[in-house]
C-alpha cells in the first residue's frame, strides 16, 4: 500500500471519533471519502 494512502487512513481514523461525537459534524461516504488502491480508468 502506498504511504500516502496509509497516512490518509491514519488521519481519518484519528479524527473520526471527534467527528462522530459532535452532532454538528457529519461524515458522508461516496464522493467525500474515496480511496483507491488502483488508478481509475
mmCIF file of the N, C-alpha and C atoms, coordinates in Angstrom:
data_MODEL
# 
_entry.id   MODEL 
# 
loop_
_atom_site.group_PDB 
_atom_site.id 
_atom_site.type_symbol 
_atom_site.label_atom_id 
_atom_site.label_alt_id 
_atom_site.label_comp_id 
_atom_site.label_asym_id 
_atom_site.label_entity_id 
_atom_site.label_seq_id 
_atom_site.pdbx_PDB_ins_code 
_atom_site.Cartn_x 
_atom_site.Cartn_y 
_atom_site.Cartn_z 
_atom_site.occupancy 
_atom_site.B_iso_or_equiv 
_atom_site.pdbx_formal_charge 
_atom_site.auth_seq_id 
_atom_site.auth_comp_id 
_atom_site.auth_asym_id 
_atom_site.auth_atom_id 
_atom_site.pdbx_PDB_model_num 
ATOM 1   N N  . UNK A 1 1  ? 0.850   -1.181 0.000   1.00 0.00 ? 1  UNK A N  1 
ATOM 2   C CA . UNK A 1 1  ? 0.000   0.000  0.000   1.00 0.00 ? 1  UNK A CA 1 
ATOM 3   C C  . UNK A 1 1  ? 0.892   1.239  0.000   1.00 0.00 ? 1  UNK A C  1 
ATOM 4   N N  . UNK A 1 2  ? 0.468   2.225  -0.744  1.00 0.00 ? 2  UNK A N  1 
ATOM 5   C CA . UNK A 1 2  ? 1.187   3.488  -0.845  1.00 0.00 ? 2  UNK A CA 1 
ATOM 6   C C  . UNK A 1 2  ? 1.176   4.205  0.510   1.00 0.00 ? 2  UNK A C  1 
ATOM 7   N N  . UNK A 1 3  ? 2.292   4.823  0.876   1.00 0.00 ? 3  UNK A N  1 
ATOM 8   C CA . UNK A 1 3  ? 2.394   5.529  2.153   1.00 0.00 ? 3  UNK A CA 1 
ATOM 9   C C  . UNK A 1 3  ? 1.360   6.647  2.259   1.00 0.00 ? 3  UNK A C  1 
ATOM 10  N N  . UNK A 1 4  ? 1.067   7.320  1.158   1.00 0.00 ? 4  UNK A N  1 
ATOM 11  C CA . UNK A 1 4  ? 0.082   8.405  1.183   1.00 0.00 ? 4  UNK A CA 1 
ATOM 12  C C  . UNK A 1 4  ? -1.299  7.886  1.573   1.00 0.00 ? 4  UNK A C  1 
ATOM 13  N N  . UNK A 1 5  ? -1.690  6.725  1.061   1.00 0.00 ? 5  UNK A N  1 
ATOM 14  C CA . UNK A 1 5  ? -2.983  6.141  1.428   1.00 0.00 ? 5  UNK A CA 1 
ATOM 15  C C  . UNK A 1 5  ? -2.995  5.746  2.896   1.00 0.00 ? 5  UNK A C  1 
ATOM 16  N N  . UNK A 1 6  ? -1.908  5.146  3.362   1.00 0.00 ? 6  UNK A N  1 
ATOM 17  C CA . UNK A 1 6  ? -1.825  4.752  4.772   1.00 0.00 ? 6  UNK A CA 1 
ATOM 18  C C  . UNK A 1 6  ? -1.896  5.975  5.676   1.00 0.00 ? 6  UNK A C  1 
ATOM 19  N N  . UNK A 1 7  ? -1.231  7.055  5.300   1.00 0.00 ? 7  UNK A N  1 
ATOM 20  C CA . UNK A 1 7  ? -1.283  8.287  6.086   1.00 0.00 ? 7  UNK A CA 1 
ATOM 21  C C  . UNK A 1 7  ? -2.688  8.876  6.099   1.00 0.00 ? 7  UNK A C  1 
ATOM 22  N N  . UNK A 1 8  ? -3.380  8.819  4.964   1.00 0.00 ? 8  UNK A N  1 
ATOM 23  C CA . UNK A 1 8  ? -4.748  9.332  4.882   1.00 0.00 ? 8  UNK A CA 1 
ATOM 24  C C  . UNK A 1 8  ? -5.685  8.535  5.773   1.00 0.00 ? 8  UNK A C  1 
ATOM 25  N N  . UNK A 1 9  ? -5.567  7.225  5.739   1.00 0.00 ? 9  UNK A N  1 
ATOM 26  C CA . UNK A 1 9  ? -6.407  6.366  6.582   1.00 0.00 ? 9  UNK A CA 1 
ATOM 27  C C  . UNK A 1 9  ? -6.097  6.621  8.054   1.00 0.00 ? 9  UNK A C  1 
ATOM 28  N N  . UNK A 1 10 ? -4.822  6.755  8.380   1.00 0.00 ? 10 UNK A N  1 
ATOM 29  C CA . UNK A 1 10 ? -4.428  7.020  9.766   1.00 0.00 ? 10 UNK A CA 1 
ATOM 30  C C  . UNK A 1 10 ? -5.043  8.335  10.253  1.00 0.00 ? 10 UNK A C  1 
ATOM 31  N N  . UNK A 1 11 ? -4.997  9.373  9.428   1.00 0.00 ? 11 UNK A N  1 
ATOM 32  C CA . UNK A 1 11 ? -5.593  10.656 9.785   1.00 0.00 ? 11 UNK A CA 1 
ATOM 33  C C  . UNK A 1 11 ? -7.104  10.534 9.939   1.00 0.00 ? 11 UNK A C  1 
ATOM 34  N N  . UNK A 1 12 ? -7.748  9.841  9.021   1.00 0.00 ? 12 UNK A N  1 
ATOM 35  C CA . UNK A 1 12 ? -9.191  9.635  9.094   1.00 0.00 ? 12 UNK A CA 1 
ATOM 36  C C  . UNK A 1 12 ? -9.586  8.932  10.387  1.00 0.00 ? 12 UNK A C  1 
ATOM 37  N N  . UNK A 1 13 ? -8.845  7.895  10.754  1.00 0.00 ? 13 UNK A N  1 
ATOM 38  C CA . UNK A 1 13 ? -9.145  7.162  11.981  1.00 0.00 ? 13 UNK A CA 1 
ATOM 39  C C  . UNK A 1 13 ? -8.864  7.995  13.225  1.00 0.00 ? 13 UNK A C  1 
ATOM 40  N N  . UNK A 1 14 ? -7.964  8.946  13.116  1.00 0.00 ? 14 UNK A N  1 
ATOM 41  C CA . UNK A 1 14 ? -7.661  9.819  14.246  1.00 0.00 ? 14 UNK A CA 1 
ATOM 42  C C  . UNK A 1 14 ? -8.775  10.833 14.482  1.00 0.00 ? 14 UNK A C  1 
ATOM 43  N N  . UNK A 1 15 ? -9.305  11.422 13.415  1.00 0.00 ? 15 UNK A N  1 
ATOM 44  C CA . UNK A 1 15 ? -10.317 12.474 13.574  1.00 0.00 ? 15 UNK A CA 1 
ATOM 45  C C  . UNK A 1 15 ? -11.742 11.941 13.643  1.00 0.00 ? 15 UNK A C  1 
ATOM 46  N N  . UNK A 1 16 ? -11.989 10.741 13.167  1.00 0.00 ? 16 UNK A N  1 
ATOM 47  C CA . UNK A 1 16 ? -13.354 10.201 13.116  1.00 0.00 ? 16 UNK A CA 1 
ATOM 48  C C  . UNK A 1 16 ? -14.056 10.198 14.472  1.00 0.00 ? 16 UNK A C  1 
ATOM 49  N N  . UNK A 1 17 ? -13.426 9.775  15.562  1.00 0.00 ? 17 UNK A N  1 
ATOM 50  C CA . UNK A 1 17 ? -14.140 9.786  16.848  1.00 0.00 ? 17 UNK A CA 1 
ATOM 51  C C  . UNK A 1 17 ? -14.638 11.181 17.244  1.00 0.00 ? 17 UNK A C  1 
ATOM 52  N N  . UNK A 1 18 ? -13.845 12.215 16.996  1.00 0.00 ? 18 UNK A N  1 
ATOM 53  C CA . UNK A 1 18 ? -14.280 13.577 17.314  1.00 0.00 ? 18 UNK A CA 1 
ATOM 54  C C  . UNK A 1 18 ? -15.424 14.015 16.415  1.00 0.00 ? 18 UNK A C  1 
ATOM 55  N N  . UNK A 1 19 ? -15.364 13.639 15.160  1.00 0.00 ? 19 UNK A N  1 
ATOM 56  C CA . UNK A 1 19 ? -16.434 13.993 14.225  1.00 0.00 ? 19 UNK A CA 1 
ATOM 57  C C  . UNK A 1 19 ? -17.739 13.330 14.645  1.00 0.00 ? 19 UNK A C  1 
ATOM 58  N N  . UNK A 1 20 ? -17.692 12.047 14.964  1.00 0.00 ? 20 UNK A N  1 
ATOM 59  C CA . UNK A 1 20 ? -18.913 11.324 15.314  1.00 0.00 ? 20 UNK A CA 1 
ATOM 60  C C  . UNK A 1 20 ? -19.456 11.725 16.681  1.00 0.00 ? 20 UNK A C  1 
ATOM 61  N N  . UNK A 1 21 ? -18.613 12.237 17.551  1.00 0.00 ? 21 UNK A N  1 
ATOM 62  C CA . UNK A 1 21 ? -19.040 12.647 18.889  1.00 0.00 ? 21 UNK A CA 1 
ATOM 63  C C  . UNK A 1 21 ? -19.801 13.970 18.845  1.00 0.00 ? 21 UNK A C  1 
ATOM 64  N N  . UNK A 1 22 ? -19.521 14.803 17.875  1.00 0.00 ? 22 UNK A N  1 
ATOM 65  C CA . UNK A 1 22 ? -20.110 16.131 17.783  1.00 0.00 ? 22 UNK A CA 1 
ATOM 66  C C  . UNK A 1 22 ? -21.263 16.120 16.781  1.00 0.00 ? 22 UNK A C  1 
ATOM 67  N N  . UNK A 1 23 ? -22.488 16.425 17.234  1.00 0.00 ? 23 UNK A N  1 
ATOM 68  C CA . UNK A 1 23 ? -23.639 16.370 16.319  1.00 0.00 ? 23 UNK A CA 1 
ATOM 69  C C  . UNK A 1 23 ? -23.622 17.455 15.238  1.00 0.00 ? 23 UNK A C  1 
ATOM 70  N N  . UNK A 1 24 ? -22.746 18.440 15.363  1.00 0.00 ? 24 UNK A N  1 
ATOM 71  C CA . UNK A 1 24 ? -22.677 19.496 14.354  1.00 0.00 ? 24 UNK A CA 1 
ATOM 72  C C  . UNK A 1 24 ? -21.945 19.039 13.098  1.00 0.00 ? 24 UNK A C  1 
ATOM 73  N N  . UNK A 1 25 ? -21.244 17.919 13.184  1.00 0.00 ? 25 UNK A N  1 
ATOM 74  C CA . UNK A 1 25 ? -20.476 17.422 12.052  1.00 0.00 ? 25 UNK A CA 1 
ATOM 75  C C  . UNK A 1 25 ? -21.047 16.105 11.556  1.00 0.00 ? 25 UNK A C  1 
ATOM 76  N N  . UNK A 1 26 ? -20.820 15.841 10.293  1.00 0.00 ? 26 UNK A N  1 
ATOM 77  C CA . UNK A 1 26 ? -21.226 14.567 9.701   1.00 0.00 ? 26 UNK A CA 1 
ATOM 78  C C  . UNK A 1 26 ? -20.139 14.124 8.735   1.00 0.00 ? 26 UNK A C  1 
ATOM 79  N N  . UNK A 1 27 ? -20.025 12.829 8.574   1.00 0.00 ? 27 UNK A N  1 
ATOM 80  C CA . UNK A 1 27 ? -19.072 12.288 7.614   1.00 0.00 ? 27 UNK A CA 1 
ATOM 81  C C  . UNK A 1 27 ? -19.870 11.520 6.578   1.00 0.00 ? 27 UNK A C  1 
ATOM 82  N N  . UNK A 1 28 ? -19.753 11.940 5.341   1.00 0.00 ? 28 UNK A N  1 
ATOM 83  C CA . UNK A 1 28 ? -20.519 11.320 4.270   1.00 0.00 ? 28 UNK A CA 1 
ATOM 84  C C  . UNK A 1 28 ? -19.595 10.447 3.432   1.00 0.00 ? 28 UNK A C  1 
ATOM 85  N N  . UNK A 1 29 ? -20.056 9.291  3.104   1.00 0.00 ? 29 UNK A N  1 
ATOM 86  C CA . UNK A 1 29 ? -19.292 8.407  2.228   1.00 0.00 ? 29 UNK A CA 1 
ATOM 87  C C  . UNK A 1 29 ? -19.487 8.816  0.778   1.00 0.00 ? 29 UNK A C  1 
ATOM 88  N N  . UNK A 1 30 ? -19.245 7.900  -0.103  1.00 0.00 ? 30 UNK A N  1 
ATOM 89  C CA . UNK A 1 30 ? -19.432 8.199  -1.525  1.00 0.00 ? 30 UNK A CA 1 
ATOM 90  C C  . UNK A 1 30 ? -18.351 9.113  -2.044  1.00 0.00 ? 30 UNK A C  1 
ATOM 91  N N  . UNK A 1 31 ? -18.736 10.316 -2.439  1.00 0.00 ? 31 UNK A N  1 
ATOM 92  C CA . UNK A 1 31 ? -17.755 11.221 -3.026  1.00 0.00 ? 31 UNK A CA 1 
ATOM 93  C C  . UNK A 1 31 ? -16.860 11.878 -1.988  1.00 0.00 ? 31 UNK A C  1 
ATOM 94  N N  . UNK A 1 32 ? -17.273 11.903 -0.727  1.00 0.00 ? 32 UNK A N  1 
ATOM 95  C CA . UNK A 1 32 ? -16.472 12.577 0.300   1.00 0.00 ? 32 UNK A CA 1 
ATOM 96  C C  . UNK A 1 32 ? -15.233 11.780 0.675   1.00 0.00 ? 32 UNK A C  1 
ATOM 97  N N  . UNK A 1 33 ? -15.342 10.480 0.706   1.00 0.00 ? 33 UNK A N  1 
ATOM 98  C CA . UNK A 1 33 ? -14.209 9.640  1.095   1.00 0.00 ? 33 UNK A CA 1 
ATOM 99  C C  . UNK A 1 33 ? -14.009 8.592  0.014   1.00 0.00 ? 33 UNK A C  1 
ATOM 100 N N  . UNK A 1 34 ? -13.059 8.838  -0.832  1.00 0.00 ? 34 UNK A N  1 
ATOM 101 C CA . UNK A 1 34 ? -12.740 7.885  -1.898  1.00 0.00 ? 34 UNK A CA 1 
ATOM 102 C C  . UNK A 1 34 ? -11.260 7.575  -1.850  1.00 0.00 ? 34 UNK A C  1 
ATOM 103 N N  . UNK A 1 35 ? -10.941 6.326  -1.633  1.00 0.00 ? 35 UNK A N  1 
ATOM 104 C CA . UNK A 1 35 ? -9.550  5.904  -1.622  1.00 0.00 ? 35 UNK A CA 1 
ATOM 105 C C  . UNK A 1 35 ? -9.420  4.738  -2.579  1.00 0.00 ? 35 UNK A C  1 
ATOM 106 N N  . UNK A 1 36 ? -8.512  4.858  -3.497  1.00 0.00 ? 36 UNK A N  1 
ATOM 107 C CA . UNK A 1 36 ? -8.346  3.828  -4.499  1.00 0.00 ? 36 UNK A CA 1 
ATOM 108 C C  . UNK A 1 36 ? -6.953  3.242  -4.406  1.00 0.00 ? 36 UNK A C  1 
ATOM 109 N N  . UNK A 1 37 ? -6.882  1.927  -4.421  1.00 0.00 ? 37 UNK A N  1 
ATOM 110 C CA . UNK A 1 37 ? -5.597  1.247  -4.436  1.00 0.00 ? 37 UNK A CA 1 
ATOM 111 C C  . UNK A 1 37 ? -5.051  1.238  -5.854  1.00 0.00 ? 37 UNK A C  1 
ATOM 112 N N  . UNK A 1 38 ? -5.948  1.176  -6.829  1.00 0.00 ? 38 UNK A N  1 
ATOM 113 C CA . UNK A 1 38 ? -5.554  1.161  -8.238  1.00 0.00 ? 38 UNK A CA 1 
ATOM 114 C C  . UNK A 1 38 ? -5.994  2.448  -8.910  1.00 0.00 ? 38 UNK A C  1 
ATOM 115 N N  . UNK A 1 39 ? -5.320  2.813  -9.977  1.00 0.00 ? 39 UNK A N  1 
ATOM 116 C CA . UNK A 1 39 ? -5.694  4.009  -10.727 1.00 0.00 ? 39 UNK A CA 1 
ATOM 117 C C  . UNK A 1 39 ? -7.076  3.831  -11.342 1.00 0.00 ? 39 UNK A C  1 
ATOM 118 N N  . UNK A 1 40 ? -7.820  4.915  -11.389 1.00 0.00 ? 40 UNK A N  1 
ATOM 119 C CA . UNK A 1 40 ? -9.131  4.891  -12.031 1.00 0.00 ? 40 UNK A CA 1 
ATOM 120 C C  . UNK A 1 40 ? -8.936  4.844  -13.543 1.00 0.00 ? 40 UNK A C  1 
ATOM 121 N N  . UNK A 1 41 ? -9.845  4.167  -14.255 1.00 0.00 ? 41 UNK A N  1 
ATOM 122 C CA . UNK A 1 41 ? -9.717  4.124  -15.724 1.00 0.00 ? 41 UNK A CA 1 
ATOM 123 C C  . UNK A 1 41 ? -10.006 5.478  -16.347 1.00 0.00 ? 41 UNK A C  1 
# 
